[in-house]
Amino acid sequence: MIVEQALALAQEFEEAAESASDGQVLDRCERVALDSGRTFLRQALASALERQAEDVEKKEAPGGPAPVARRGGS
């Protein structure tokens, strides 16, 4: 999913550069980087953190019922 988003971001950069008028290419690409780039980074970070959380959950042993403490008679 991250690769697809990266390709979409690269396409957006290309489109911004191609459609910009002379002298405006850097400005247009910077806007893409700030807007779409920030969104891409946020989504990539969220995806990585979700995968890490899933890995931790898989590593933990499944919990069973807790043993009941029995009172001894005297």
PDB file of N, CA, C and O in Angstrom:
ATOM      1  N   MET A   1       0.825  -1.192   0.000  1.00  0.00           N
ATOM      2  CA  MET A   1       0.000   0.000   0.000  1.00  0.00           C
ATOM      3  C   MET A   1       0.874   1.263   0.000  1.00  0.00           C
ATOM      4  O   MET A   1       0.573   2.245  -0.678  1.00  0.00           O
ATOM      5  N   ILE A   2       1.956   1.209   0.773  1.00  0.00           N
ATOM      6  CA  ILE A   2       2.844   2.368   0.833  1.00  0.00           C
ATOM      7  C   ILE A   2       3.484   2.625  -0.535  1.00  0.00           C
ATOM      8  O   ILE A   2       3.652   3.774  -0.944  1.00  0.00           O
ATOM      9  N   VAL A   3       3.835   1.555  -1.229  1.00  0.00           N
ATOM     10  CA  VAL A   3       4.453   1.704  -2.551  1.00  0.00           C
ATOM     11  C   VAL A   3       3.476   2.367  -3.516  1.00  0.00           C
ATOM     12  O   VAL A   3       3.861   3.240  -4.293  1.00  0.00           O
ATOM     13  N   GLU A   4       2.214   1.953  -3.465  1.00  0.00           N
ATOM     14  CA  GLU A   4       1.196   2.553  -4.331  1.00  0.00           C
ATOM     15  C   GLU A   4       1.032   4.044  -4.017  1.00  0.00           C
ATOM     16  O   GLU A   4       0.898   4.861  -4.928  1.00  0.00           O
ATOM     17  N   GLN A   5       1.043   4.392  -2.736  1.00  0.00           N
ATOM     18  CA  GLN A   5       0.918   5.790  -2.346  1.00  0.00           C
ATOM     19  C   GLN A   5       2.143   6.594  -2.786  1.00  0.00           C
ATOM     20  O   GLN A   5       2.019   7.748  -3.196  1.00  0.00           O
ATOM     21  N   ALA A   6       3.325   5.977  -2.698  1.00  0.00           N
ATOM     22  CA  ALA A   6       4.547   6.653  -3.132  1.00  0.00           C
ATOM     23  C   ALA A   6       4.517   6.903  -4.636  1.00  0.00           C
ATOM     24  O   ALA A   6       4.930   7.964  -5.105  1.00  0.00           O
ATOM     25  N   LEU A   7       4.028   5.923  -5.386  1.00  0.00           N
ATOM     26  CA  LEU A   7       3.911   6.101  -6.840  1.00  0.00           C
ATOM     27  C   LEU A   7       2.910   7.205  -7.179  1.00  0.00           C
ATOM     28  O   LEU A   7       3.138   7.995  -8.095  1.00  0.00           O
ATOM     29  N   ALA A   8       1.819   7.257  -6.449  1.00  0.00           N
ATOM     30  CA  ALA A   8       0.820   8.316  -6.672  1.00  0.00           C
ATOM     31  C   ALA A   8       1.425   9.685  -6.351  1.00  0.00           C
ATOM     32  O   ALA A   8       1.169  10.658  -7.060  1.00  0.00           O
ATOM     33  N   LEU A   9       2.220   9.761  -5.291  1.00  0.00           N
ATOM     34  CA  LEU A   9       2.872  11.022  -4.934  1.00  0.00           C
ATOM     35  C   LEU A   9       3.873  11.425  -6.015  1.00  0.00           C
ATOM     36  O   LEU A   9       3.948  12.599  -6.378  1.00  0.00           O
ATOM     37  N   ALA A  10       4.637  10.471  -6.529  1.00  0.00           N
ATOM     38  CA  ALA A  10       5.588  10.760  -7.605  1.00  0.00           C
ATOM     39  C   ALA A  10       4.859  11.270  -8.848  1.00  0.00           C
ATOM     40  O   ALA A  10       5.322  12.198  -9.511  1.00  0.00           O
ATOM     41  N   GLN A  11       3.728  10.662  -9.150  1.00  0.00           N
ATOM     42  CA  GLN A  11       2.916  11.108 -10.292  1.00  0.00           C
ATOM     43  C   GLN A  11       2.424  12.538 -10.065  1.00  0.00           C
ATOM     44  O   GLN A  11       2.404  13.353 -10.987  1.00  0.00           O
ATOM     45  N   GLU A  12       2.034  12.822  -8.845  1.00  0.00           N
ATOM     46  CA  GLU A  12       1.560  14.176  -8.523  1.00  0.00           C
ATOM     47  C   GLU A  12       2.683  15.197  -8.696  1.00  0.00           C
ATOM     48  O   GLU A  12       2.446  16.304  -9.179  1.00  0.00           O
ATOM     49  N   PHE A  13       3.912  14.827  -8.299  1.00  0.00           N
ATOM     50  CA  PHE A  13       5.057  15.709  -8.517  1.00  0.00           C
ATOM     51  C   PHE A  13       5.271  15.968 -10.006  1.00  0.00           C
ATOM     52  O   PHE A  13       5.476  17.107 -10.426  1.00  0.00           O
ATOM     53  N   GLU A  14       5.221  14.901 -10.795  1.00  0.00           N
ATOM     54  CA  GLU A  14       5.424  15.044 -12.238  1.00  0.00           C
ATOM     55  C   GLU A  14       4.364  15.939 -12.858  1.00  0.00           C
ATOM     56  O   GLU A  14       4.679  16.805 -13.673  1.00  0.00           O
ATOM     57  N   GLU A  15       3.114  15.735 -12.476  1.00  0.00           N
ATOM     58  CA  GLU A  15       2.029  16.549 -13.017  1.00  0.00           C
ATOM     59  C   GLU A  15       2.186  18.012 -12.615  1.00  0.00           C
ATOM     60  O   GLU A  15       1.954  18.911 -13.423  1.00  0.00           O
ATOM     61  N   ALA A  16       2.581  18.247 -11.366  1.00  0.00           N
ATOM     62  CA  ALA A  16       2.778  19.619 -10.895  1.00  0.00           C
ATOM     63  C   ALA A  16       3.910  20.289 -11.677  1.00  0.00           C
ATOM     64  O   ALA A  16       3.801  21.451 -12.069  1.00  0.00           O
ATOM     65  N   ALA A  17       4.988  19.553 -11.898  1.00  0.00           N
ATOM     66  CA  ALA A  17       6.125  20.119 -12.630  1.00  0.00           C
ATOM     67  C   ALA A  17       5.771  20.404 -14.081  1.00  0.00           C
ATOM     68  O   ALA A  17       6.147  21.443 -14.624  1.00  0.00           O
ATOM     69  N   GLU A  18       5.049  19.486 -14.707  1.00  0.00           N
ATOM     70  CA  GLU A  18       4.693  19.648 -16.120  1.00  0.00           C
ATOM     71  C   GLU A  18       3.680  20.764 -16.341  1.00  0.00           C
ATOM     72  O   GLU A  18       3.708  21.433 -17.374  1.00  0.00           O
ATOM     73  N   SER A  19       2.790  20.967 -15.382  1.00  0.00           N
ATOM     74  CA  SER A  19       1.740  21.971 -15.564  1.00  0.00           C
ATOM     75  C   SER A  19       2.143  23.355 -15.068  1.00  0.00           C
ATOM     76  O   SER A  19       1.419  24.327 -15.289  1.00  0.00           O
ATOM     77  N   ALA A  20       3.286  23.453 -14.404  1.00  0.00           N
ATOM     78  CA  ALA A  20       3.720  24.752 -13.870  1.00  0.00           C
ATOM     79  C   ALA A  20       4.254  25.634 -14.991  1.00  0.00           C
ATOM     80  O   ALA A  20       4.861  25.160 -15.951  1.00  0.00           O
ATOM     81  N   SER A  21       4.014  26.905 -14.839  1.00  0.00           N
ATOM     82  CA  SER A  21       4.560  27.845 -15.818  1.00  0.00           C
ATOM     83  C   SER A  21       6.049  28.056 -15.536  1.00  0.00           C
ATOM     84  O   SER A  21       6.555  27.675 -14.481  1.00  0.00           O
ATOM     85  N   ASP A  22       6.731  28.662 -16.489  1.00  0.00           N
ATOM     86  CA  ASP A  22       8.174  28.903 -16.328  1.00  0.00           C
ATOM     87  C   ASP A  22       8.441  29.661 -15.028  1.00  0.00           C
ATOM     88  O   ASP A  22       7.774  30.647 -14.712  1.00  0.00           O
ATOM     89  N   GLY A  23       9.411  29.184 -14.305  1.00  0.00           N
ATOM     90  CA  GLY A  23       9.791  29.837 -13.056  1.00  0.00           C
ATOM     91  C   GLY A  23       8.954  29.425 -11.859  1.00  0.00           C
ATOM     92  O   GLY A  23       9.209  29.883 -10.746  1.00  0.00           O
ATOM     93  N   GLN A  24       7.962  28.571 -12.060  1.00  0.00           N
ATOM     94  CA  GLN A  24       7.073  28.173 -10.966  1.00  0.00           C
ATOM     95  C   GLN A  24       7.165  26.687 -10.610  1.00  0.00           C
ATOM     96  O   GLN A  24       6.425  26.211  -9.748  1.00  0.00           O
ATOM     97  N   VAL A  25       8.064  25.954 -11.264  1.00  0.00           N
ATOM     98  CA  VAL A  25       8.156  24.509 -11.049  1.00  0.00           C
ATOM     99  C   VAL A  25       8.495  24.199  -9.600  1.00  0.00           C
ATOM    100  O   VAL A  25       7.820  23.384  -8.970  1.00  0.00           O
ATOM    101  N   LEU A  26       9.518  24.828  -9.066  1.00  0.00           N
ATOM    102  CA  LEU A  26       9.933  24.554  -7.689  1.00  0.00           C
ATOM    103  C   LEU A  26       8.813  24.900  -6.714  1.00  0.00           C
ATOM    104  O   LEU A  26       8.549  24.140  -5.782  1.00  0.00           O
ATOM    105  N   ASP A  27       8.164  26.021  -6.914  1.00  0.00           N
ATOM    106  CA  ASP A  27       7.075  26.430  -6.026  1.00  0.00           C
ATOM    107  C   ASP A  27       5.935  25.416  -6.035  1.00  0.00           C
ATOM    108  O   ASP A  27       5.419  25.056  -4.976  1.00  0.00           O
ATOM    109  N   ARG A  28       5.539  24.957  -7.213  1.00  0.00           N
ATOM    110  CA  ARG A  28       4.454  23.973  -7.329  1.00  0.00           C
ATOM    111  C   ARG A  28       4.841  22.646  -6.685  1.00  0.00           C
ATOM    112  O   ARG A  28       4.030  22.033  -5.990  1.00  0.00           O
ATOM    113  N   CYS A  29       6.074  22.201  -6.912  1.00  0.00           N
ATOM    114  CA  CYS A  29       6.518  20.931  -6.332  1.00  0.00           C
ATOM    115  C   CYS A  29       6.657  21.037  -4.819  1.00  0.00           C
ATOM    116  O   CYS A  29       6.382  20.070  -4.107  1.00  0.00           O
ATOM    117  N   GLU A  30       7.073  22.177  -4.323  1.00  0.00           N
ATOM    118  CA  GLU A  30       7.140  22.375  -2.868  1.00  0.00           C
ATOM    119  C   GLU A  30       5.754  22.285  -2.250  1.00  0.00           C
ATOM    120  O   GLU A  30       5.591  21.723  -1.168  1.00  0.00           O
ATOM    121  N   ARG A  31       4.757  22.835  -2.930  1.00  0.00           N
ATOM    122  CA  ARG A  31       3.381  22.751  -2.410  1.00  0.00           C
ATOM    123  C   ARG A  31       2.903  21.307  -2.357  1.00  0.00           C
ATOM    124  O   ARG A  31       2.243  20.901  -1.400  1.00  0.00           O
ATOM    125  N   VAL A  32       3.237  20.534  -3.383  1.00  0.00           N
ATOM    126  CA  VAL A  32       2.884  19.108  -3.382  1.00  0.00           C
ATOM    127  C   VAL A  32       3.579  18.411  -2.222  1.00  0.00           C
ATOM    128  O   VAL A  32       2.969  17.604  -1.521  1.00  0.00           O
ATOM    129  N   ALA A  33       4.864  18.723  -2.019  1.00  0.00           N
ATOM    130  CA  ALA A  33       5.623  18.093  -0.938  1.00  0.00           C
ATOM    131  C   ALA A  33       5.013  18.427   0.421  1.00  0.00           C
ATOM    132  O   ALA A  33       4.919  17.560   1.289  1.00  0.00           O
ATOM    133  N   LEU A  34       4.605  19.658   0.605  1.00  0.00           N
ATOM    134  CA  LEU A  34       4.044  20.059   1.893  1.00  0.00           C
ATOM    135  C   LEU A  34       2.654  19.479   2.121  1.00  0.00           C
ATOM    136  O   LEU A  34       2.335  19.048   3.229  1.00  0.00           O
ATOM    137  N   ASP A  35       1.842  19.466   1.102  1.00  0.00           N
ATOM    138  CA  ASP A  35       0.468  18.977   1.262  1.00  0.00           C
ATOM    139  C   ASP A  35       0.394  17.450   1.156  1.00  0.00           C
ATOM    140  O   ASP A  35       0.126  16.760   2.139  1.00  0.00           O
ATOM    141  N   SER A  36       0.631  16.953  -0.022  1.00  0.00           N
ATOM    142  CA  SER A  36       0.502  15.513  -0.264  1.00  0.00           C
ATOM    143  C   SER A  36       1.627  14.729   0.405  1.00  0.00           C
ATOM    144  O   SER A  36       1.412  13.605   0.859  1.00  0.00           O
ATOM    145  N   GLY A  37       2.813  15.307   0.468  1.00  0.00           N
ATOM    146  CA  GLY A  37       3.931  14.630   1.110  1.00  0.00           C
ATOM    147  C   GLY A  37       3.690  14.418   2.589  1.00  0.00           C
ATOM    148  O   GLY A  37       4.013  13.360   3.130  1.00  0.00           O
ATOM    149  N   ARG A  38       3.128  15.409   3.243  1.00  0.00           N
ATOM    150  CA  ARG A  38       2.809  15.290   4.672  1.00  0.00           C
ATOM    151  C   ARG A  38       1.762  14.208   4.893  1.00  0.00           C
ATOM    152  O   ARG A  38       1.869  13.425   5.837  1.00  0.00           O
ATOM    153  N   THR A  39       0.764  14.159   4.042  1.00  0.00           N
ATOM    154  CA  THR A  39      -0.270  13.129   4.143  1.00  0.00           C
ATOM    155  C   THR A  39       0.330  11.740   3.928  1.00  0.00           C
ATOM    156  O   THR A  39       0.001  10.798   4.649  1.00  0.00           O
ATOM    157  N   PHE A  40       1.211  11.618   2.933  1.00  0.00           N
ATOM    158  CA  PHE A  40       1.871  10.343   2.658  1.00  0.00           C
ATOM    159  C   PHE A  40       2.681   9.888   3.869  1.00  0.00           C
ATOM    160  O   PHE A  40       2.596   8.727   4.268  1.00  0.00           O
ATOM    161  N   LEU A  41       3.450  10.774   4.444  1.00  0.00           N
ATOM    162  CA  LEU A  41       4.273  10.412   5.606  1.00  0.00           C
ATOM    163  C   LEU A  41       3.415   9.999   6.793  1.00  0.00           C
ATOM    164  O   LEU A  41       3.745   9.048   7.501  1.00  0.00           O
ATOM    165  N   ARG A  42       2.323  10.708   7.009  1.00  0.00           N
ATOM    166  CA  ARG A  42       1.410  10.380   8.114  1.00  0.00           C
ATOM    167  C   ARG A  42       0.818   8.983   7.916  1.00  0.00           C
ATOM    168  O   ARG A  42       0.750   8.198   8.861  1.00  0.00           O
ATOM    169  N   GLN A  43       0.396   8.677   6.705  1.00  0.00           N
ATOM    170  CA  GLN A  43      -0.182   7.365   6.417  1.00  0.00           C
ATOM    171  C   GLN A  43       0.865   6.252   6.516  1.00  0.00           C
ATOM    172  O   GLN A  43       0.569   5.162   7.006  1.00  0.00           O
ATOM    173  N   ALA A  44       2.081   6.526   6.054  1.00  0.00           N
ATOM    174  CA  ALA A  44       3.149   5.528   6.132  1.00  0.00           C
ATOM    175  C   ALA A  44       3.503   5.243   7.589  1.00  0.00           C
ATOM    176  O   ALA A  44       3.712   4.089   7.963  1.00  0.00           O
ATOM    177  N   LEU A  45       3.571   6.276   8.402  1.00  0.00           N
ATOM    178  CA  LEU A  45       3.866   6.094   9.821  1.00  0.00           C
ATOM    179  C   LEU A  45       2.756   5.309  10.513  1.00  0.00           C
ATOM    180  O   LEU A  45       3.032   4.403  11.299  1.00  0.00           O
ATOM    181  N   ALA A  46       1.523   5.650  10.228  1.00  0.00           N
ATOM    182  CA  ALA A  46       0.395   4.930  10.838  1.00  0.00           C
ATOM    183  C   ALA A  46       0.414   3.462  10.433  1.00  0.00           C
ATOM    184  O   ALA A  46       0.162   2.584  11.258  1.00  0.00           O
ATOM    185  N   SER A  47       0.709   3.197   9.181  1.00  0.00           N
ATOM    186  CA  SER A  47       0.767   1.815   8.703  1.00  0.00           C
ATOM    187  C   SER A  47       1.881   1.040   9.398  1.00  0.00           C
ATOM    188  O   SER A  47       1.682  -0.106   9.802  1.00  0.00           O
ATOM    189  N   ALA A  48       3.046   1.654   9.539  1.00  0.00           N
ATOM    190  CA  ALA A  48       4.170   0.989  10.199  1.00  0.00           C
ATOM    191  C   ALA A  48       3.854   0.705  11.664  1.00  0.00           C
ATOM    192  O   ALA A  48       4.179  -0.368  12.173  1.00  0.00           O
ATOM    193  N   LEU A  49       3.228   1.652  12.338  1.00  0.00           N
ATOM    194  CA  LEU A  49       2.885   1.453  13.746  1.00  0.00           C
ATOM    195  C   LEU A  49       1.819   0.380  13.923  1.00  0.00           C
ATOM    196  O   LEU A  49       1.859  -0.387  14.886  1.00  0.00           O
ATOM    197  N   GLU A  50       0.870   0.324  13.000  1.00  0.00           N
ATOM    198  CA  GLU A  50      -0.159  -0.724  13.065  1.00  0.00           C
ATOM    199  C   GLU A  50       0.463  -2.103  12.878  1.00  0.00           C
ATOM    200  O   GLU A  50       0.114  -3.041  13.594  1.00  0.00           O
ATOM    201  N   ARG A  51       1.387  -2.234  11.915  1.00  0.00           N
ATOM    202  CA  ARG A  51       2.068  -3.515  11.702  1.00  0.00           C
ATOM    203  C   ARG A  51       2.876  -3.912  12.929  1.00  0.00           C
ATOM    204  O   ARG A  51       2.892  -5.081  13.315  1.00  0.00           O
ATOM    205  N   GLN A  52       3.540  -2.952  13.534  1.00  0.00           N
ATOM    206  CA  GLN A  52       4.330  -3.251  14.724  1.00  0.00           C
ATOM    207  C   GLN A  52       3.426  -3.725  15.856  1.00  0.00           C
ATOM    208  O   GLN A  52       3.761  -4.682  16.553  1.00  0.00           O
ATOM    209  N   ALA A  53       2.294  -3.070  16.046  1.00  0.00           N
ATOM    210  CA  ALA A  53       1.353  -3.474  17.091  1.00  0.00           C
ATOM    211  C   ALA A  53       0.815  -4.876  16.822  1.00  0.00           C
ATOM    212  O   ALA A  53       0.660  -5.671  17.748  1.00  0.00           O
ATOM    213  N   GLU A  54       0.530  -5.180  15.560  1.00  0.00           N
ATOM    214  CA  GLU A  54       0.048  -6.523  15.212  1.00  0.00           C
ATOM    215  C   GLU A  54       1.121  -7.570  15.497  1.00  0.00           C
ATOM    216  O   GLU A  54       0.812  -8.656  15.989  1.00  0.00           O
ATOM    217  N   ASP A  55       2.375  -7.254  15.193  1.00  0.00           N
ATOM    218  CA  ASP A  55       3.472  -8.187  15.462  1.00  0.00           C
ATOM    219  C   ASP A  55       3.616  -8.452  16.956  1.00  0.00           C
ATOM    220  O   ASP A  55       3.852  -9.589  17.365  1.00  0.00           O
ATOM    221  N   VAL A  56       3.478  -7.422  17.764  1.00  0.00           N
ATOM    222  CA  VAL A  56       3.577  -7.581  19.217  1.00  0.00           C
ATOM    223  C   VAL A  56       2.447  -8.455  19.722  1.00  0.00           C
ATOM    224  O   VAL A  56       2.658  -9.321  20.571  1.00  0.00           O
ATOM    225  N   GLU A  57       1.248  -8.232  19.201  1.00  0.00           N
ATOM    226  CA  GLU A  57       0.094  -9.033  19.628  1.00  0.00           C
ATOM    227  C   GLU A  57       0.279 -10.500  19.247  1.00  0.00           C
ATOM    228  O   GLU A  57      -0.125 -11.388  19.998  1.00  0.00           O
ATOM    229  N   LYS A  58       0.880 -10.760  18.098  1.00  0.00           N
ATOM    230  CA  LYS A  58       1.102 -12.135  17.664  1.00  0.00           C
ATOM    231  C   LYS A  58       2.138 -12.843  18.540  1.00  0.00           C
ATOM    232  O   LYS A  58       2.034 -14.046  18.782  1.00  0.00           O
ATOM    233  N   LYS A  59       3.132 -12.095  19.011  1.00  0.00           N
ATOM    234  CA  LYS A  59       4.202 -12.680  19.813  1.00  0.00           C
ATOM    235  C   LYS A  59       3.750 -13.029  21.224  1.00  0.00           C
ATOM    236  O   LYS A  59       4.277 -13.953  21.843  1.00  0.00           O
ATOM    237  N   GLU A  60       2.777 -12.289  21.726  1.00  0.00           N
ATOM    238  CA  GLU A  60       2.295 -12.545  23.081  1.00  0.00           C
ATOM    239  C   GLU A  60       1.516 -13.858  23.104  1.00  0.00           C
ATOM    240  O   GLU A  60       0.732 -14.151  22.202  1.00  0.00           O
ATOM    241  N   ALA A  61       1.751 -14.635  24.150  1.00  0.00           N
ATOM    242  CA  ALA A  61       1.024 -15.905  24.287  1.00  0.00           C
ATOM    243  C   ALA A  61      -0.432 -15.592  24.598  1.00  0.00           C
ATOM    244  O   ALA A  61      -0.731 -14.659  25.342  1.00  0.00           O
ATOM    245  N   PRO A  62      -1.331 -16.379  24.024  1.00  0.00           N
ATOM    246  CA  PRO A  62      -2.742 -16.142  24.328  1.00  0.00           C
ATOM    247  C   PRO A  62      -2.998 -16.413  25.808  1.00  0.00           C
ATOM    248  O   PRO A  62      -2.540 -17.413  26.361  1.00  0.00           O
ATOM    249  N   GLY A  63      -3.712 -15.535  26.414  1.00  0.00           N
ATOM    250  CA  GLY A  63      -3.995 -15.668  27.843  1.00  0.00           C
ATOM    251  C   GLY A  63      -5.103 -16.666  28.098  1.00  0.00           C
ATOM    252  O   GLY A  63      -6.096 -16.711  27.372  1.00  0.00           O
ATOM    253  N   GLY A  64      -4.928 -17.442  29.106  1.00  0.00           N
ATOM    254  CA  GLY A  64      -5.957 -18.387  29.513  1.00  0.00           C
ATOM    255  C   GLY A  64      -6.607 -17.884  30.794  1.00  0.00           C
ATOM    256  O   GLY A  64      -6.267 -16.810  31.289  1.00  0.00           O
ATOM    257  N   PRO A  65      -7.516 -18.641  31.315  1.00  0.00           N
ATOM    258  CA  PRO A  65      -8.155 -18.204  32.551  1.00  0.00           C
ATOM    259  C   PRO A  65      -7.146 -18.229  33.695  1.00  0.00           C
ATOM    260  O   PRO A  65      -6.278 -19.100  33.759  1.00  0.00           O
ATOM    261  N   ALA A  66      -7.275 -17.282  34.573  1.00  0.00           N
ATOM    262  CA  ALA A  66      -6.384 -17.206  35.731  1.00  0.00           C
ATOM    263  C   ALA A  66      -6.763 -18.279  36.729  1.00  0.00           C
ATOM    264  O   ALA A  66      -7.946 -18.547  36.936  1.00  0.00           O
ATOM    265  N   PRO A  67      -5.752 -18.905  37.362  1.00  0.00           N
ATOM    266  CA  PRO A  67      -6.077 -19.923  38.359  1.00  0.00           C
ATOM    267  C   PRO A  67      -6.807 -19.304  39.550  1.00  0.00           C
ATOM    268  O   PRO A  67      -6.548 -18.166  39.941  1.00  0.00           O
ATOM    269  N   VAL A  68      -7.710 -20.075  40.102  1.00  0.00           N
ATOM    270  CA  VAL A  68      -8.492 -19.594  41.245  1.00  0.00           C
ATOM    271  C   VAL A  68      -7.707 -19.918  42.518  1.00  0.00           C
ATOM    272  O   VAL A  68      -7.229 -21.037  42.706  1.00  0.00           O
ATOM    273  N   ALA A  69      -7.590 -18.937  43.362  1.00  0.00           N
ATOM    274  CA  ALA A  69      -6.913 -19.175  44.652  1.00  0.00           C
ATOM    275  C   ALA A  69      -7.863 -19.919  45.562  1.00  0.00           C
ATOM    276  O   ALA A  69      -9.005 -19.498  45.750  1.00  0.00           O
ATOM    277  N   ARG A  70      -7.412 -21.002  46.120  1.00  0.00           N
ATOM    278  CA  ARG A  70      -8.243 -21.789  47.013  1.00  0.00           C
ATOM    279  C   ARG A  70      -7.836 -21.525  48.454  1.00  0.00           C
ATOM    280  O   ARG A  70      -6.653 -21.442  48.785  1.00  0.00           O
ATOM    281  N   ARG A  71      -8.817 -21.400  49.272  1.00  0.00           N
ATOM    282  CA  ARG A  71      -8.531 -21.177  50.689  1.00  0.00           C
ATOM    283  C   ARG A  71      -8.347 -22.518  51.383  1.00  0.00           C
ATOM    284  O   ARG A  71      -9.170 -23.425  51.262  1.00  0.00           O
ATOM    285  N   GLY A  72      -7.282 -22.611  52.088  1.00  0.00           N
ATOM    286  CA  GLY A  72      -7.036 -23.843  52.834  1.00  0.00           C
ATOM    287  C   GLY A  72      -7.816 -23.850  54.145  1.00  0.00           C
ATOM    288  O   GLY A  72      -7.978 -22.808  54.779  1.00  0.00           O
ATOM    289  N   GLY A  73      -8.280 -24.984  54.537  1.00  0.00           N
ATOM    290  CA  GLY A  73      -9.005 -25.078  55.813  1.00  0.00           C
ATOM    291  C   GLY A  73      -8.027 -25.337  56.930  1.00  0.00           C
ATOM    292  O   GLY A  73      -6.999 -25.985  56.732  1.00  0.00           O
ATOM    293  N   SER A  74      -8.345 -24.832  58.104  1.00  0.00           N
ATOM    294  CA  SER A  74      -7.468 -25.099  59.238  1.00  0.00           C
ATOM    295  C   SER A  74      -8.221 -25.695  60.373  1.00  0.00           C
ATOM    296  O   SER A  74      -7.637 -25.986  61.417  1.00  0.00           O
TER     297      SER A  74
END
